[in-house]
Amino acid sequence: SSNGYAFLAIIAHYITNDGRLEEMLIDFREILGEHSGENMADAVWETLKKYGLDNGQASVRVDIRALL
């Protein structure tokens, strides 16, 4: 961003037991250091681990425009 800060919002999308699609903001954090794919991946991985989603049951999608 023009102010020199980089932020990453991590949103979980899931289907409830009764079939409704839901979404929830699970993390919003500043990316420290270089605004790189590696730093973004580290932030996402830390969040997945925090919520116990690091067991292969999650799918991750990243908006690449943030890196351009």
C-alpha positions as CSV (number, residue, x, y, z in Angstrom):
1,S,0.0,0.0,0.0
2,S,1.0,3.6,-0.4
3,N,1.6,3.9,3.4
4,G,4.3,1.2,3.4
5,Y,2.2,-1.4,5.3
6,A,1.2,-4.7,3.9
7,F,-1.8,-6.6,5.4
8,L,-3.2,-10.0,4.7
9,A,-6.8,-11.0,5.4
10,I,-7.4,-14.7,5.8
11,I,-11.0,-15.8,5.3
12,A,-12.4,-19.3,5.8
13,H,-15.2,-20.5,3.6
14,Y,-17.1,-23.6,4.7
15,I,-20.4,-25.5,4.3
16,T,-22.4,-26.0,7.5
17,N,-24.1,-29.3,8.4
18,D,-27.4,-28.0,6.9
19,G,-25.7,-27.1,3.6
20,R,-25.3,-23.3,4.0
21,L,-22.1,-21.7,2.6
22,E,-20.6,-19.5,5.3
23,E,-17.5,-17.4,5.6
24,M,-15.5,-16.0,8.5
25,L,-12.5,-13.8,8.9
26,I,-10.0,-15.9,10.8
27,D,-7.0,-13.6,10.7
28,F,-6.0,-10.1,9.7
29,R,-2.3,-9.5,10.1
30,E,0.5,-7.2,9.0
31,I,3.1,-8.9,6.7
32,L,6.5,-7.9,8.1
33,G,9.5,-7.7,5.9
34,E,9.4,-8.1,2.2
35,H,5.9,-8.4,0.6
36,S,6.7,-11.7,-1.0
37,G,4.9,-14.9,-1.7
38,E,7.1,-16.7,0.9
39,N,6.2,-14.3,3.7
40,M,2.5,-14.5,2.8
41,A,2.7,-18.3,2.7
42,D,4.3,-18.3,6.2
43,A,1.5,-16.1,7.5
44,V,-1.2,-18.3,6.0
45,W,0.5,-21.5,7.4
46,E,0.7,-20.0,10.9
47,T,-3.0,-19.3,10.8
48,L,-3.9,-22.7,9.5
49,K,-1.9,-24.3,12.3
50,K,-3.5,-22.0,14.9
51,Y,-7.0,-23.3,13.8
52,G,-5.9,-26.9,13.4
53,L,-6.4,-26.7,9.6
54,D,-2.9,-27.9,8.7
55,N,-3.9,-31.5,8.4
56,G,-4.5,-31.6,4.6
57,Q,-8.3,-30.9,4.9
58,A,-8.0,-27.2,3.7
59,S,-7.6,-25.6,0.3
60,V,-5.8,-22.3,-0.1
61,R,-6.4,-19.6,-2.7
62,V,-4.3,-16.5,-2.9
63,D,-5.1,-13.3,-4.9
64,I,-1.9,-12.9,-6.9
65,R,-2.6,-9.3,-7.8
66,A,-1.3,-8.4,-4.3
67,L,2.1,-9.5,-5.4
68,L,2.2,-7.4,-8.6
